[in-house]
Amino acid sequence: MDWKQGRRSSNVQDRRGRGGGGVGRLGLGGIGVVIVLSLLLGKNPMEMLGLIDQISQSAPAATSPSAPVNDEAGDFVSAILGETEDVWGAIFQQRGERYEQPRLILFSGSVRSACGGATSASGPFYCPGDHQVYLDTSFFDDMTRKLGGGGDFADAYVIAHEVGHHVQTLLGVSARVNQARRSGQTVEGDGGLLVRQELQADCLAGVWAYHAQQRHQWLEAGDVEEALNTATAIGDDRLQKQARGQVVPDAFTHGTSAQRVRWFQRGFASGSLQQCDTFAAQPL
C-alpha cells in the first residue's frame, strides 16, 4: 500500500510516553498539600488522595494542541486519518451535511478518555463522549505476532473501522444502540445490536477503502488479502476459540470472522453508505 500519498491530518495528538493520570501526577509537593489540608479538615489523607485519583482517572483528558508525530508509525496514522477526513468529508457534503473531523490520540500503556480509562490491552477504541479515536500503535505489532493479521492496509482498516464508529455517532446510530442498552435491552450476542453496530463499522471501513482507492490507486498485490485476513483474525468466534477453547455466541460483540469479512467486502465493493444497513439485514 502506497500510503505515503495520503494527506497528513492535523488532528493526531501524540501522547505516547506520557502517564495516564492519577495521584502520581501531583508530585511530592502536591501530595504534601493534600495531606496538610486533610489534617486541617479532619479527613483521612489516604481517602483524600484516593478521591483525587478517582477524579483524575475518570475525568476527560484535557485538549491541547496536537503534538507533531516524528516516527513512521505516527506518520502512517496521520496519513490514513487524513484520507478518512477527505473521503467522509466528501460523502457528507453529498448528503448536504458537514463532517465533523474526529481527533486521534496516540498513546502507550494507558490513557484516559471521556469514556473512562483504558490500557493497551483494550485495543484501539472510539469514545463517543469526546469524539476521539484512541490507538496504541503496538496493537499493529500484536495483530501480526499474535493474531495472524497485519500489514499496512490491514492497519489502515483498523483505523478506518474506529473512524466508522465516529461516522455512526454523527449519523445517530450510536445513540440508538446506547438508548437500547439504557432501557435494559440485551445488546450483546449473535445478531444483537452491538454486533450489528460493529459490522456496520466494518462496512463503513470498506466504503472508505473503496473511495480512497478510487482517489489514489494506492493498493498493491496482496493488500486486500491482508485486510481480510485481519478481519478473520479478530472475529468473535476466532478469538473465543483461541482464548476459551470454545465458541459462545451469546457473548458475541463484534461478529464472526465470516461476517466481518463479508461486511467489509460489501462496503469495499460498493462504496455506498446505503449498503451498510446491518440493522435491517437478515441474516448477517
HELIX and SHEET records of a PDB file:
HELIX    1   1 TRP A    3  GLN A    5  5                                   3    
HELIX    2   2 VAL A   23  LEU A   26  5                                   4    
HELIX    3   3 GLY A   27  LEU A   41  1                                  15    
HELIX    4   4 PRO A   45  SER A   58  1                                  14    
HELIX    5   5 GLU A   72  GLN A   94  1                                  23    
HELIX    6   6 SER A  120  SER A  122  5                                   3    
HELIX    7   7 SER A  138  ASP A  142  1                                   5    
HELIX    8   8 MET A  143  LEU A  147  3                                   5    
HELIX    9   9 ASP A  152  LEU A  171  1                                  20    
HELIX   10  10 VAL A  173  ARG A  182  1                                  10    
HELIX   11  11 LEU A  193  HIS A  216  1                                  24    
HELIX   12  12 ASP A  223  ALA A  233  1                                  11    
HELIX   13  13 ASP A  236  ARG A  244  1                                   9    
HELIX   14  14 PRO A  249  ALA A  251  5                                   3    
HELIX   15  15 SER A  257  SER A  270  1                                  14    
HELIX   16  16 LEU A  273  CYS A  276  5                                   4    
SHEET    1   A 4 VAL A  12  ASP A  14  0                                        
SHEET    2   A 4 ARG A 103  LEU A 106  1                                        
SHEET    3   A 4 GLN A 132  LEU A 135  1                                        
SHEET    4   A 4 PHE A 125  CYS A 127 -1                                        
SHEET    1   B 2 SER A 110  SER A 113  0                                        
SHEET    2   B 2 GLY A 116  THR A 119 -1                                        
END                                                                             
